[in-house]
Amino acid sequence: MSRELFIHEIFLSFQGEGVLVGVPQVFVRLSGCNLRCSYCDTPAAWERAEKCMLFPWDGQPDEVRNPLETAGAFDRIASFWHPAMHSVSVTGGEPLLQAAALEELLPLLKRAGMRVYLETNGTLAEELAAVMPWTDWIAMDIKLPSSQGGEDLSGRHRAFLRQAAGAELFLKMVITRESCGAEVEEACRAVGSAAPGRTLVLQPVSPRPGETGMNPRQAWELYLITRQFFADVRVVPQAHRAWGIR
């Protein structure tokens, strides 16, 4: 019996974050998340929705009812796919909450010639093990305690990185005007030893209307702190927000 997926939306866009910024992808945003980040820009994906929205490059959006069987989800993704696409971005929410269904979906994507780019909050190591054989890239967040109501997730991040050893993976840390240098240093110290040779992307949070974003001087100061622990650090704001696209 085919497993089922709760999908928030499927859409076409250019990757706006991290080391692969600018590549075209099919985005598959799954519903449900185990965290409640203070800066989250997709809170609508925290809970499972009744409908999955489909957004082509242009034209009218469409919708289908959740959940979708994995074969049906594959058909929807394949209808958006073009050979010039870089990969399929499996994101959320937190996609690894549905790892059992992804165990069925990802092999279908791979057999059809689609590479898989997994975006995750880096807290579900056991679930990662289930999908590792079909994952080409992993974009893993380092969550600062200030974004989690004070909870320290570094132990779970280290367990995730141990599970991801050998994978093509980079780390991402969202930083805000309120990000404290001491907090960033402690997070890098706690996680950096488990991520030798990994690239860290510092992502200044995109300000909401009426808010003031982080200035370059603040980003530079945090960059200098992180460079003590990571040889390759890059400051990359959200490009898709600047362009005004999904």
N, C-alpha and C positions, 0 to 999 in steps of 0.2 A: 504493500500500500504506500502510495506516494505521500511524503510529508508535506506540510503546509507552511507557508510563509505569510507573515503580516508585513506588508510593504507600505510605507508611507507615500512614496512617490518614485517614479522612474522618469529621468529627464536627460536631455543632452546638454552638455556645456563644456567649457574648458576648465581644467583643474586650476583652482585659484589659490592653493596653499602648498607649502612645502617645496621639496626639491624638484618636483615634476610640474611646477606651475606652468601653465600655458598649453599642456597637451590636451587634445580632445578626448572625452570619455563619455561612456554611458554611465550615468549615476543611478545606483539602486539604493535608495535610502530606506532601511528597514525600521519598523516601528518598535518602540520599547527601549528604555535605557535604565541602567542600574545606578546612574549618578544624576546629580542635579547641579551642574556647574553654574556658578553665578553669572557667567558671561555667555551662556549658551545662546546661539542665534537660531536654533531650530527646536524650541521647546514643544512645538506641536508634535514632534516625533517621540516625545517621552513615553506616550501611551499608545497602545494599539488602536488603530482607527478602523472604522467600518469600511472605508473606501481607500483604494490606491489611486492616486492621480498620475496621469501620463502626460508628459509635456514634450512635444516634438520641437524641432528648431523653430518652427513657426506654425501658424494655424491654431486651431482650437484645441484646448486640452481635453482629454477623455478621462473616464474613470471606470474602474472595475471594482467589484466587491472583494473584500478580504474575508478569509485568507485565500491565497492562491496556492494551488498545488504546484510543486516544483516544476513539473513539465509545463504548466501554464505560465509560470513566471519566466521560464526560459524562453518560451515563445514570445512573450512581450519584450524581453530584453533583445532577442534576436531581431525583432522587427525594427529596433532602433539602431542596430549595429551596422557599421560600414567598415570595410577592410582598412580604411585610412585611420580609423580610431586607434588610439594608443592602447586602451584597456577598459575594463569595466570596474568602476569604483564602487565597492560594496561598503556602505557607510550607514550612519544612523543619526539619532539614537546610538545604540551599541549593537552592532551586527552579530557579535559572538553570543548574544543571548539566544540566538536562533541557530546555533552551530549545527544541531542535528539536521535541520533542513538544508543548511548550506553544504553539508556533506553530500547531499544529493544534487544540489544545484550547481556547485562549482565544477564538478567533473563534466557536466553537460556543457558549460561555458568553455572549458579547456578543449574538449573534443571538437568544438565548433571553431577553434582558432582564436578564442578571446582570452587575453591575459587578464589576470585578476589583481586588483589593487585594493587591499583591505585597510580601511580607516578605523582605528579602535582606540578606546581609552586605556588599553594596556593593563586591565585588572583581571582578566579571565584567562589564566594560563592554561587550565585544563581544556577549556573550550577551544583555544587556539590549536592545541594538538590535533583536534579532529579535522581541521581544515588546512593545516600546513602543507600537505602534499599538493594542493591545487592553488596555492597562493604565490604570486610572483613578487609582489611588493607589500610591505607593511608600513603604514604610517601610524606610529604609536605616540600618544600624548603622554607627557609628564604633567600630572595634575598637582598644582600647588595647593597646600592645605587651605589657604585663604579663599580658594574657589570652591572648597568642599565643606564649608562650615567648620573648618579647623581639623578635619580628618586627614591623617597622614597615610597616603596610599603607596609610599615608597617600597614597602615590603612586597606588596602585590605587583608593583612595577618590576622589581628585581626578579620575582618568580616568572613573570611573563617574558622577560628578556632571556632568562635561562632556557625557557621553552622555545624561544625564537632563535636560538643560536644557529648560525648558518644561513638564516633568511636574509633577503635583501630588505633592510629595514632602516628607517631613519626616525629620529625623535623630534617631537614638536612640543614647545612650551608656550602657551598663551600668556602674554604679559600685559599688564594694565598700568595705569598711572599709579595705582595703589600697590603694585608689586614691590615688595621689600627686598633689598639686596641680600639681607641675611637669609631670608626665606628661600630665595633663588639659589644662593650658595649651598644651603643645607640640602635642598632637593638634588642639586647636581652632585654633591658629595655622596649622597645616599644611593643614587642611581648610576652615576658615572662609572663606578668600578665594574658594574654588570654590563656595561655597553662599550667595551673597548673598540675604538675605530669607527664608532657610529657618528653620523652627522646629527647635529642638533640645530633645529630651526626655531628661532625666537619669533613668535608671531604677535606683534602688537594688536590688541583687540580693536576691532572696528567700532568706533564710537556710535552709539545710538543718537537719533536726532536730539539736539540740545546739549549733548555731552561734548567734552573736549578730549581728544585722543592723546595718546602718549607722544611726547616730543622726541626728536632724534637724540638729544642729550641724554634723556633717561634710558633710551634703548642702548646707547653707547656704554653707559655705566654698567648695565646688566650684561651686555656683551662681554665686557672685560672680566666680569666675574665668571661667566660660564666658560670662557676660554682657558681658565685654570684646569678645567676638567675634560673639555672636549677640544680636540685639535681642529675640527671643522665646525664652525658655528656661523650661521647665516641669519640675518634679520630680514624676514619676508612677510610684509603685510598681506592681507587677503586681497588678491588681485581682482577676483570676481566682484567683490563689494565696490571696489573703485570703478569698475566698469558698469556696475548696476545690473549684473546678470545673476542667474541662479548659481 
